[in-house]
């Protein structure tokens, strides 16, 4: 099953983008979706709920 596309906001370029190429990371008891930026080598992080993280994994 393919991952659903979710939207990210790239702070450095100040633009939104959608991708299905991301990973779910737990850090400090919170869950994040992490994707590589389309405009450079940096990563974009998005906070997701525990329930959403379980669905997206």
N, C-alpha and C positions, 0 to 999 in steps of 0.2 A: 504494500500500500504506500502510495506517495505521500509525502508530508504536505499538509496544506500550506499555502502561501500566507505569510504574515507580514505586516508592514513594520518598517524600522524608520527611525529618523536619524540621519547622519548629521551630527552636531557641527562637524568641521565644514561641510559643504552647505549646510542648512537646507537639505532636501530630504524628502521622504522617498522610500523605495520599497518594493515588495519582493520577497524572495522565498524560495522553499529550501534554500541551502543554508541551514543554521544548525546549531547544536544547543541542547539544554544543559545549563550549568547550575549547580547548587552552590551557593556561596554565603556563608553566615546565616544559614537557615532560610534564605530566600532563593527563589528560582529566577533564572534569567535565560532569555534566548539570545544567542550570540551569533552574529553574521559578519562576514567580511564586507567591508565597504565596497561599493561599485566604483568609487572615485580614487581609491588609494589603498595603501597597505594596512590601514588601521581597522579596528573592529568596532561594530555598533552593538550596543547592549540594550535589551528591552526587558523590563520587569514583567514576569508572568506569574499568575497565581499557581498554587500547588496543584490544583485540579487541572488547569490548562497545561501545566508542565507534564503531568501524567498522560494527558491525551496526545501531546505533541512528541513525546519520546519515541 
